[in-house]
């Protein structure tokens, strides 16, 4: 069932609201063209299958097309899709025949980060990853909410680490660290959200003969003598270099964000 987020039709017994029983996607749209559309659609379908929420690819495509027609703008904007299991079931136990609810809403583009680089912090909140839910964009994002709430003024992003202090991801971004000629990124199996922009960047870099190595990222790597920079990516803002982590200044190579950004992906 497709519901418009601006229509006031979401009942209070929706399981997404009650239990976080669902998934979401946040998609940058350039006028009528969603960026990385198929990657977003496939992640939502994969997540739905994992959570056993029935969702047909054809129904999803039709819903996205309807949303694009309804919210069409002359500038870049953001389409948000929230898929819930719908209403029904006793307590945590869902009904055997769920009626999923897909909520679509339109939002203005956020302010884009400074292309000269941003300042970030290391969060005290660790990224919570649980087995089959690793990488899925579920509605359970409380660690990211609390890490964002704790960010100091002037901080663009909070980097969340694992239980031994290795960098995993930002609250809303994935990480790429450049050491010499090697691109490094944390393994997808350890991420709370495995971003579609992350996947596309890795694929495009590999096509250009620059493979990305998935490995844990101890914070000490940022002080390595061959460190060329840290880049944050997501599908809405693109890519931005990090110039400072706490009190640590990092080198900013303008080329790094350029080859992982939206212009690079839309070629």
C-alpha positions in Angstrom: 0.0 0.0 0.0 1.5 3.3 -1.1 1.0 6.2 1.3 2.0 9.8 0.8 4.0 11.2 3.7 2.3 14.6 3.4 -1.2 13.0 3.4 -1.6 12.2 7.1 -2.7 8.6 6.5 -0.2 6.7 8.7 -2.0 4.9 11.5 -0.5 4.8 15.0 -0.5 1.0 15.0 2.0 0.9 12.1 4.7 -1.6 13.1 7.4 0.7 11.8 6.4 3.3 14.3 5.8 0.8 17.1 8.9 -1.4 16.7 11.1 0.0 14.0 9.8 -3.0 11.9 10.9 -1.8 8.4 13.5 -0.2 6.2 14.1 3.1 4.4 15.9 4.6 1.5 17.0 8.2 0.9 17.4 9.0 -2.8 18.8 12.1 -4.5 16.7 13.1 -7.4 18.0 15.4 -10.2 14.7 16.8 -11.4 13.0 13.5 -12.5 16.1 11.3 -12.4 16.9 9.4 -9.2 20.7 8.9 -8.7 21.7 5.3 -8.3 18.1 4.2 -8.7 18.7 0.5 -9.3 21.1 0.2 -6.3 18.6 1.8 -4.0 15.8 -0.4 -5.3 17.8 -3.6 -5.0 18.9 -2.7 -1.4 15.3 -2.2 -0.4 14.2 -5.4 -2.1 17.1 -7.3 -0.4 16.3 -5.9 3.0 12.6 -6.7 2.6 13.4 -10.3 1.7 15.7 -10.5 4.8 12.9 -9.2 7.1 10.3 -11.3 5.3 8.2 -8.2 4.3 6.6 -9.1 1.0 7.5 -6.6 -1.7 7.4 -7.0 -5.5 10.0 -5.3 -7.7 7.2 -4.2 -10.1 5.2 -2.7 -7.3 8.2 -0.8 -6.0 9.1 0.5 -9.4 5.5 1.7 -9.9 5.5 3.4 -6.5 8.7 5.2 -7.2 7.4 6.4 -10.6 4.2 7.7 -8.9 6.3 9.5 -6.3 8.5 11.1 -9.0 5.5 12.3 -10.9 3.8 13.7 -7.7 6.8 15.5 -6.3 8.6 16.5 -9.5 10.7 19.7 -9.1 13.0 21.8 -11.3 15.9 21.4 -8.8 17.6 18.6 -7.1 15.6 17.1 -4.2 15.4 14.1 -2.0 12.9 11.2 -2.2 12.5 9.2 1.0 10.9 5.8 1.0 9.9 4.1 4.3 8.8 0.5 4.0 7.0 -1.0 7.1 5.4 -4.3 7.7 2.2 -2.4 8.1 -0.3 -2.9 10.9 -1.3 -6.0 12.8 0.1 -8.8 15.0 0.1 -9.2 18.7 3.0 -7.4 20.4 6.3 -8.2 18.6 4.8 -11.2 16.7 3.8 -10.1 13.3 0.7 -11.3 11.5 1.2 -14.2 9.2 -0.2 -12.2 6.3 1.3 -8.8 6.5 0.0 -5.8 4.5 3.2 -3.7 3.9 3.0 0.0 3.9 5.3 2.1 1.6 5.5 5.7 2.7 6.9 8.2 0.1 7.8 11.8 0.9 9.8 14.7 -0.7 12.4 16.8 0.9 14.7 19.7 0.1 18.3 19.0 -0.6 20.5 19.5 2.5 23.2 22.1 2.5 26.2 20.5 0.7 29.5 20.2 2.7 32.4 22.5 2.1 34.3 21.1 -0.9 37.6 22.2 0.8 37.0 19.6 3.5 35.1 19.2 6.7 35.8 18.7 10.4 34.5 15.5 12.0 34.7 13.8 15.4 35.1 10.3 16.7 31.9 9.3 18.5 31.6 7.6 21.9 28.7 5.6 20.4 29.7 2.4 18.6 28.0 1.2 15.5 25.6 -1.6 16.4 25.8 -4.5 13.8 23.8 -7.7 14.3 24.4 -10.7 12.0 22.0 -10.8 9.1 21.0 -7.2 9.6 24.5 -5.9 9.0 24.5 -3.4 6.1 20.7 -3.1 5.9 19.1 0.3 6.2 16.5 -0.7 8.9 14.4 1.8 10.9 16.5 1.0 14.0 19.0 3.8 14.0 19.1 4.9 17.6 23.0 4.7 17.9 23.2 7.0 14.9 20.6 9.4 16.4 22.5 9.6 19.7 25.9 10.0 18.0 24.5 12.8 16.0 22.9 14.4 19.0 26.3 14.4 20.8 28.3 16.1 17.9 29.9 19.4 19.0 29.1 22.6 17.2 30.9 22.9 13.8 31.3 19.2 13.4 30.0 17.9 10.1 29.9 14.2 11.0 30.6 11.7 13.8 32.7 8.6 12.9 31.5 5.5 14.7 33.9 2.8 15.7 33.7 -0.9 16.7 34.2 -2.2 20.2 38.0 -2.0 19.8 38.1 1.5 18.4 38.5 0.8 14.7 36.6 3.2 12.4 33.5 1.8 10.7 31.3 4.5 9.3 29.8 7.9 9.9 26.3 8.4 11.2 25.2 8.9 7.6 28.3 8.2 5.5 30.7 5.5 4.6 34.5 5.9 4.7 37.3 5.6 2.2 40.9 6.0 3.4 43.7 6.5 1.0 47.1 5.1 2.0 49.7 5.7 -0.7 48.1 4.2 -3.8 45.6 2.0 -2.0 42.0 2.7 -1.2 40.8 1.1 2.1 37.3 0.8 3.5 35.8 -1.2 6.4 34.3 -4.6 5.4 30.6 -4.5 4.5 29.9 -7.3 7.0 30.8 -5.0 9.8 28.8 -2.0 8.7 25.4 -0.9 10.1 24.7 0.6 6.7 26.4 -0.6 3.5 25.8 2.5 1.3 24.8 2.4 -2.3 27.3 5.2 -3.0 30.0 3.0 -1.3 29.1 0.1 -3.7 29.1 2.3 -6.8 32.4 4.0 -5.9 34.1 0.7 -5.4 32.8 -0.6 -8.7 33.8 2.5 -10.6 37.3 2.6 -9.0 37.8 -1.0 -9.9 36.9 -0.3 -13.5 39.6 2.4 -13.5 42.2 0.0 -12.2 42.0 1.3 -8.6 40.6 -1.6 -6.5 39.4 -0.9 -3.0 40.6 -3.2 -0.2 38.1 -4.0 2.6 39.9 -4.2 5.9 39.5 -2.8 9.5 40.6 0.8 9.9 42.4 1.5 13.1 42.5 5.2 13.9 46.3 5.1 13.8 46.2 4.7 10.1 45.2 8.4 9.8 48.7 9.2 11.2 50.4 6.9 8.7 53.2 8.7 6.8 51.6 7.7 3.5 48.0 8.8 4.4 46.6 10.9 1.6 43.2 11.6 3.0 39.9 10.4 4.3 36.7 10.7 2.2 33.1 10.4 3.4 30.5 9.4 0.9 26.7 9.0 0.7 24.2 9.0 -2.1 22.7 12.4 -1.3 25.7 14.7 -0.8 28.2 12.7 -2.9 31.7 12.8 -1.4 33.7 15.2 0.8 37.3 15.1 2.1 37.9 15.3 5.8 40.4 17.9 6.8 40.3 17.3 10.6 39.3 14.5 13.0 39.1 16.0 16.5 42.5 17.8 16.8 44.2 15.7 14.1 44.7 17.5 10.8 44.6 15.4 7.7 45.9 16.0 4.2 43.3 17.0 1.8 43.8 15.8 -1.8 41.2 17.5 -3.9 41.4 14.7 -6.4 40.1 12.1 -4.0 36.7 13.6 -3.4 36.5 14.5 -7.1 36.8 10.8 -8.3 34.4 9.6 -5.7 31.8 12.3 -6.1 28.5 12.7 -8.1 30.2 14.1 -11.2 32.4 11.0 -11.3 29.4 8.7 -10.9 27.2 10.4 -13.5 29.8 10.2 -16.3 
